[in-house]
Amino acid sequence: MKILINLATLKKGGGQNVGLNFVQSFLRVAPSDVDAYFVVARGTEIERFVIQSGLKILGTVPQNPLLRMVAEILKLNAKVKRLKIDVIYSCFGLGLYTNNIPQISGSADSNLYFPEIDFWQHYRGLGRLKKYIVDQYRIYGLKKSHAVVFENEAMKQRAGRLFGLTETKYIKPSVNFDYENEEFLLKSNKDTSKGLFLCGWQLNKNIMLIPEIANILQRRGVRFQFIFTANDDQSLECKKFKNLLTKFGVEDNVKIVGQLSKKYLASIYQQIDFVFLLSKLESFSNNIIEAWYFGKPLIVADEKWSRSICDEAAVYVDRDNPVVIADAIEKLLLEPQLSESIKLRGLSKLKQYPSIDERTLQEIEYAKVIAREF
């Protein structure tokens, strides 16, 4: 089978990590009857790794989405036809390739499947219009795909009802235990409990509630510090956040440490006590897997997506209620047995997820099925 593995949309952050994990795993487990070609974004870690590994590159494309689409139409389509590719697997999104070849797309845009939620409520004017246009293109991509892979069962079920998708597959996210462990020292009092928000300036994760939660805990006499991995920059979100820190008088209770390299993750997790994920919507999140793996109680938004993933391996809170969130923190601090119970449930859930190699093989086998049936 000749397969084109399209990693063009994976350029940075978590997406790039997913792509790197896939390529590294592919080198280990790819079946001998699979002849693979890769499309990668120019100037990324994925491109460098694919080149160094000697894998076949069908093409590199610009990181800019519009320029990428032009390259797909004008350059790569001809190569795909000439090589007689049997199936295309786009890890996320859709490549603009000929309809004569089946394309499998991975989908992780949770907001598409819960239209009743105003996911972009924090955006106005042109910014909101841009989000709408991007979402419409993603829906177009879903409908044009011959098959769609999901990492969230609830999204898979809704895909059929909302968009009429009939060929879909649920493949659980993989677990990567290969953590580097370079020290990242948090300069704070060891007697102060710590909670981690491992994210950037993503309003969906309710980060703007952090200062108020910190203030409630401070007034209760609870020694607690939030560790927040956003960049200390000149963005409007950062300025607003710092104003809230001043307003609530909690500048010392929140530490903005900046975006973290993967090599520091283990060190950070070893120094904190709780992990927060207050998203209104998620397809999945590495925060969940990492909290379970490192044995840290997970405090998560009480939503359909989170309950479908975490089951009893998390503490659920009303994501919009800072008092309720503070109550949950204090309860976990006062009841060590509850924290221990959550940790054990997390470790149990972790065993249900495939390794990176197991997931890669599942993806390849599904591509074979689609290629045979087309």
N, C-alpha and C positions, 0 to 999 in steps of 0.2 A: 504493500500500500504506500502510495506517495501522499504525504501529508504536508500541508503548509501550516506552520505554527505561527500565528500572528500575535506578536507581543508589542505591536506598535503603540498601543495606548498606555503602556506601562512605562512611566517616565521618572517617577520619584516616589518617595515615601513608601507606604504600605504596598502600593501596587507594584513598585519596582522590586520589593522584597519577594512578593508572590512570583514575579517573573523569574527572578534569580533562583528561587527554590525549585521552580519547575524545570529550568534548564539544567541545573546541577543534578536533579533527580533523573531527568531524561538520559543523561550520560550514563547513569548507573543501571537503569532498568529498561531502556528501550528495547522492545522485541526485535529480533533480527530481520523480521519481514516488514519493518517500518523504515521507509526512506523519507527522512524529514528535512524540510527546508524552513528557514526562519526569516521573519521580517521583524526588524527591531527599530526603535527610535534612535536617531543619531545623537551621540554625545552622552549616552546613558551607561550605567554600570552593566546593564544587560548586554548592550552592544559590545563592550570591551570583553566581557566574559565569553560571549559566543565566538568572537574572533579568536581569542586565546585558546579556546577549546577545540578549534578546528571544525566546528559545525558548519553546515552549508547555509550561507546567507543568500536568500533570494533578493533581498534589498534592504537598504536602510532608508528611513523616511524622516522628514522634519518633525520636530516635536509639536509645532503649531498644527492644530487639528485641520484647519482649512488647507494648508500646504500638504499635509499628510494625505488628505483625500484626493487632491490633485495628482500626487505621485502615484497613488493606488490606481487611479483611472488611466493616466497617460503612460505610466511606465511598467507597473507591476502586473497589470492584467495580461499583457502580452506574454510576459515570462511565465505566468501561471498556465496559460494555454499551451505554450510551447513545451513545458515540462510535463504536461498531461497530469496535473495534480488531481488526485482522487477526492480529497476532502480538505477543507480549511477549518482549523480550530482557532478562533479568536478568543484568547483568554478572557478579555472583557471588551464589550462593544462589538461593532460590526466593521469589517473591511469592505470597501466598495469594489468587490470583485465580481466577475461574471456569474450570472444566475445558473449557468450550466454546470457549476460545481457546487455541491452541497457545502454550506457553511454552518458550523456550530458556533454559537456565541455564548460567552459567560455573562451573566447579568447579576450585578450587585447593587443596582440603584433602587433602594428600597422604597423611595418616595413614589415611584411609578405605580406601585402595587397597592398603595394606600392613599388614593386620591381624596379621601374624606379628610385627610390631615393637611393643613396648610404648611407644608414643609418649608417654604420660602417666605414665611411671614415676616422675617426680619429685613427683607429686601423691598425696595420701592423703586418706581420709575424704570429707568433703563436697566438697572441691575436685575430687577425682577423679570423684565422682558427677555433678557439674555438667558436667564435660567429656564424660562418657559420654552424658548426656541430649542435649547439644548435637550430638554426633556422630550419635546416632540420628535426630535431627530432620533433619540434613543428608542422611542416607541416605534418609529419607522424601522429602525434596525432590528428590533425584536420580531416584527411582522415579516421582515424580509429574510430572516434566518430560517434555515431548514430545521434547526433544533436549537434549544436553549438549555444551558446548564445552570442550575441554581445551587447555592450553598445554604439556603433557608427554605424549609418545607412550606411555610406559610406563603412565601412569595410564589413558589411553584404552583400552589393550589389556586392562588388568585390570578395567575397569568392566563389560565384557561378562561376564566369567567370574564376578565376585563378585556383581553386582547385576542381571544380565540386561539391561543397557542395549543397545539395538540401534541407536538413532539417535544417533550420536556424531560429533564433528568435531574434528580436531586443527588448531589455528591457532597458529602460532608467536607467541611474545611479540614485541611491537614494540620498536624501538630508538628512543630519543629523544636526539638529539644537541644539543638546544637547552638547553645548560647555562648558567645564570647564573654569573658568576664574581666574587663578592664575597669579599674576602680574609678568611680565618680563620687567624690566625697561631698555629702550634704553637710554644710557647716551650720549645724543647729544643735540644740540641747537634746541629749540622748533621753532625757526624762519626758520629752514632749512626743506624744503620739503623732503619727503622720498619715495623711491620706493622699493618694496619687490621682491626679487628672492627667493621663497620658494622651494629650491631644494638643492641637494648636488653637488658633482663634476661630473655632467652629461653633457658631451660635447654637446649632442643633444640639450640642452637648450640654447646654444650660450652664456654661462657664460663668456667665455674669451673676449667677447666684452665689458663687464662692465667697465674695466678701461679706454678704449678709449671713451666710451660714457660719462663717468664722466669727462674726460679731456675736451671734447667739451663743456660741460655745464659750467665747471669751467672757460674756456676762454671767454665764453659769459657772465660771471658774474652771472650765475644762482646758487643760493644756494640750493644744492641738494645732498642728501646722499643715497647711495644704501645699503640696508640691505640684507645680503646674508647668508643663513642658512646652508652653508657647514661647515664641521669640519676644524678647523685650525690644520692640521696634517702634516705628512711628505710625503704625496703622491706627485707624479710628477706633478699632476694637480695643487695642492696647491702651490708648489714651482714656477711653471710657472706663476700662477695667481699673486702671490706676486711680482715677477719680473716685470710683466706688470704694477702693481700699482706704483712701483718705477720708471719705465721707463716714465710713463705719469704723475708722480708727484701728484698722487691722493690718497695717503695712508689715508688721513683724510676724504676722500669722500666716502669710502667704508668700511662698518663695517661687518666683518665676525663673526657672533654670534654663529655658531655651530648648529648642529641638534637640533631641538626643540621638546620637549615633547608636546603631544596634549593639555595638560592643559594650555600651554602658547599661543596657537594660537590666541585666542580672544584678549589677551593683545597686541600681536604684531600687529594684524590687526587694532586695535584701534589707534595705534601710527604711522601708515604709511598713505601715500596719494594715491599711485598707486600700482598695482600688475602687474608684468611682466611674460609673458609666451612666450618665443621666440623659442619654439621647432619646429624642422622641421616636426616631426610627433608625434602625441599623439592619443591614443584610446579615452581617456577622461582624465581630470585632476581635482582633488579637488580644485586646485588653481582657477578654473573658478567659481565653485559653491561658494567658500569662498569669492571671490572678489564681487560677486553679493550680497551675504548675508550680508556682512559687509559694503556694499555701497562704494566700492573702484573701480574707473575706471580701467578697464583691458586693458593693452597694449599687444597685442598678434601678433604672426607671421601671416602674410597674406598667408595662405595656405588653401588647400581644406578642411582639417580636421577641422580647426578652424572656418571657415565660416559655415560649416555644423552644428556646435554646437552653436556658439555664435550669428550668424545672425547679428543684428545691435547693440548688447549689448557689443561691444568692439571697441577699436581703433586698426586698422590694420596697421602693418608696415612691410617694407622689413627687414626681420630678420638679413640680412647680411650687412646692411648699417647703421653704427653708427650715421651718420649725420641725416638720416631720423628718427631714433629712438629719437635722441636728439630733433629734431624739434617737434615730437609728444608730448614729455614731456613738452617742453616750451609752445606749443599751449594750452595744458590742463591747465597749470599754469596761462596763460594769459586770458583764456576764461572759467571762472567758470560755465557759463551756459552750455558749452559743457560737462564739467565733470558731471554736474547735470543730463543732458540728458542721458549720458551713464549709470549712476547709476540707473535711473528710468527704463531704458530698461532692465538692469540686473535683477532688482527686478521682472519685468514682466515675464522674461524668467524663473526665479526661480520657479514660480507658475506652470510651465508645468512639473516639475519633481516630481516623486513619493516620498513619505516618505520611510524610511527603511522598515517599516512594509508592506507597499503596494508593494514594490519591492519583498520582501521575499515571499509574497503570490503569486505574478506573477510567480516567479521561481518554487515554489512548484506545482502550477497548471499546468505549462508547463511539469514538470516531470511526473505528472499524465497522461497527454496526451500521452507522449512518451511511458510510461509503458503500456497503454491500446493498443496502435497501434502496439507495437512490437510483 
